[in-house]
């Protein structure tokens, strides 16, 4: 009987996976369509706003406004080209900068900076080298160490008082204590 249920489960799983793939593909197409509509409307509204800004200007002033807009776009393109040329020397930094410039909101940019900062190894610990040439083991992201005694602190000098103190630092009881309670 178990062989029959396994053979029945496999076609059902395959059908389910095919259905999920079909639905996700359909949803992706719909969302792309919605995004396209939103992008077109956004472009139309931006153009309308620009037309309204220049509506009360004389033809010479409108031409001047268009030229200044084109000049800003040219400068922006030159700056992006310069950034991309720096990719040879600084690949990770340029990728981060490019992602920051494409961030839609300040929150997106700050989240990106936070993830980048967490992913990078700390450079401060590399610079703080002691006289022996070994780096100091400091990680600012980890909590400070406990000041409670551990087995390593007592080495070979364990006394009954130290053993009691060590056992008291643990909030949980031992296995016998847990078994007695049930």
C-alpha positions, 0 to 999 in steps of 0.5 A: 500500500505504501508503494501505491501512495508514493507513486500517487504522491509523485504525479500530484507533486509534479502537477502542483509544481507545474501549476505553481510555475504557471501561476508565478509566470502569469503573475510575473507577466501581470506585474511587468504589465502594471509596472510598464503602465506606471512607468509610462504614466510617470513619464507623461506626468513628468513631461506635463509638469515640465510643460507647465513650468515653462508655459508662462516663459517666452520662447527664448526662455523656454529654449534656455530652459531646455538647453540647461536641462540638456546640459545637466543630463550631459554632465550627469552622463559624463559623471556616470561614465567617469564612475564606470571607468573607475571600476577597474581600480575600485570594483566593489566601491563603484558597484556600491556607488552605482547602487546608491545612485539608483536607490529610489528613497533614502531608506533604500540607500541607507539599507544598502549602506548598512548591508555593505558595512556589515559585509565588509571586514573591519579595517580598524582591527587590521590597523590596530596591531600590537608590538608583537605584530598580532592584531588585537581581537576586537569585534565591535559588532559582538557583545562584550565578554562575560565577566563570569568565571569559566572552566578555562579560568580555573585550569588546575586549581579547582577548589570546592568554592570555585566549583560552586561559584562556577555552577551558580553562574549557570541559570539552568540546573544539571541533567539530574535536577531536570530529571527530578523535576520531571 
